[in-house]
Amino acid sequence: MINRIGIVGLGYVGLPLACAFASRSFKVTGLDTDLEKIELIKREEAPIYEEGLQDLLKKVLEEKSLKVTSSYKEMLEESDACFICVGTPSNPDGSVDLRYVKETIEMLGESYRRVDKYLLLVVRSTIPPGTTLNVIKKTLEEWSGKNIGEYGLCFNPEFLREGRALYDIFNPDRIIIGAIDEESGRILLDIYKRFHGISMPPVLITNPTNAELIKYVSNVFLATKISFINMISQLCQRIPNADVKVIAEGIGMDKRIGREFLNAGLGWGGSCFPKDVKAFLRFGEEIGLRLNLVESIIEINESQIENAVKLVEELVGRLDGKTISILGLAFKPGTDDVRESRSIRLVEELLKYNVEIKVHDPKALEKAKKILGDKVIYCRTIEECLTGSDLCILGTEWAEYKELRQETLKKYMRRPALLDCRRLYDPEEFREIKFSAIGLGPR
Ligand code: UDX
């Protein structure tokens, strides 16, 4: 029975996972090579914003069920299963950069060579099909001198959403285990049975390659759903009285379709969908298959930015000299992450015109500054952001923006106008001002 767990890579996936295991009677040793991050965590400060993470981190550190280190030797001595959660960024051509995964396996293998015990290695980083067998297994065996059976290996994709990481770790829809041999699968299953107890989710045990594919295919399918409804949103904008939100509601009532991931908007962003969709397309090319549906969903995703600019022009006329307020910069609500944020892409597009842009976000202003620099005006309150502006654009649907009323827009803006790019508002409530929304036909 494995009770001691090591987690390599304390980022958006690794840190919540480490805290979750530690909160359910596992002894966890977290490792990161970023010393600043380690120091921050030791001071009980979560380096990222995730709902509930700060409190849980403090609790598990105080209980001493989580400790962090930058030493592989120390981590290995104190764990019998090791979860790899390091990043797999994109190369300029869209393919996956496996550098961090390889480096991690090499360093781990080197320390493991001197240790005589069974270690279960669990890879959670998203990796292209075949990588567990062709890269990870080979690299580990080369550096550790051990063979399967002396160690175990699983690819175990995670499906957590940013901002909801802890919730998703505690309540996953399913667990996918891609085990290299029966023993590895059995041990990992046992770890999860103890972690979830009576609320154990359904499990699929398969080989590592299928598990690697399941991760990509899930994300590509979800991105396809979003691009599909975004295509329909462009259609609705050309049909009097049509409304994509109602269409999504109606088709979503069919259980075979389902309502989730049918929210039209600026498109999909974040650290996963754009990267994984492009990597999947590349992967197809490498094995001689053109995934043309995947090409189309990327195209639709891009076209939603042009679509939004078109709506801006329809709403306020010539952009020259206008002041525009953007509400929301995070790639989605509930996070300070701005990676591949569609709202920031829209800001960048609008900056090509001679406009002044004022921005607001409840959590992501600091991170947005690193991308947008001094090209926009950063505002601490919604009112400040609206003051003197000719158009307000909702870019990210934070719950607090839902409170916005047309009276507030009338009070602070030079010429009150609202463009809802995330379908947060009821058009009826903005009857007295210029209002437009993605997927809303002329009325
Ligand atoms: C996603 C997957 O949901 C998760 O399973 C995987 O592990 C990582 O990638 P995440 O990137 O955190 O998670 O966010 P998600 O909530 O899925 O949203 C992704 C993007 O799609 C966001 O930009 C969001 O605004 C957009 N989106 C989502 C829509 O435009 N419409 C929708 O209906 C849903």
Residues whose N, C-alpha, C, O or C-beta is under 5 A from the ligand:
A	BS01	UDX	E158 F159 L160 R161 E162 I226 F261 L262 N263 G265 G267 W268 G269 G270 S271 C272 F273 F331 K332
